[in-house]
Amino acid sequence: MPSSRPPYERPSAVPSSGLRRDWRWLGVALCALLGLTAWGVTTIMVDRTPIVVGLLHSQSGPLAGVERATLEAEILAIEQLNDQGGLLGRPVRYVIADGAADASMFAREAERLIRSENACVLFGGSTTDFRREVVPVVEAAN
């Protein structure tokens, strides 16, 4: 005659559902720890120094009226870029220089922007003569 009792099951030391629950919490905690570590490393290691942009336009002289609108548009674009978090996570800072509608002044101001202000890019020079004077300065600075 078959027994009506269920077969004997040996109790485990820890219920399997409790063990799975502990492993899940351990996994969640490990993921959170890794995420916080990655965030901390990027916060510490990322370069947050501003990217310097040189704006080289004639603000005095006969071309001042023509170049003023271009200068204002560049400033607006940089401000909008900064409002959106900057470029590559870095703020963009602009430095304005006056070429005074003189080609040699454009060259001197380009030199100053690159050497003294650490500009990594220059915008400006509405005429070919101005750009021709600035090219050797930019090339010398690599």
Buried (B, 14 or more C-beta within 10 A) or exposed (E): EEEEEEEEEEEEEEEEEEEEEEEEEEEEEEEEEEEEEEEEEEEEEEEEEBBBBBBBBBBEBEBBEEBEEBBEEBBEBBEEBBEEEBBEEBBBBBBBBBBBBBBEBBBBBBBBBBEEBBBEEBBBBBBEEBBEBBEEBBEEBE
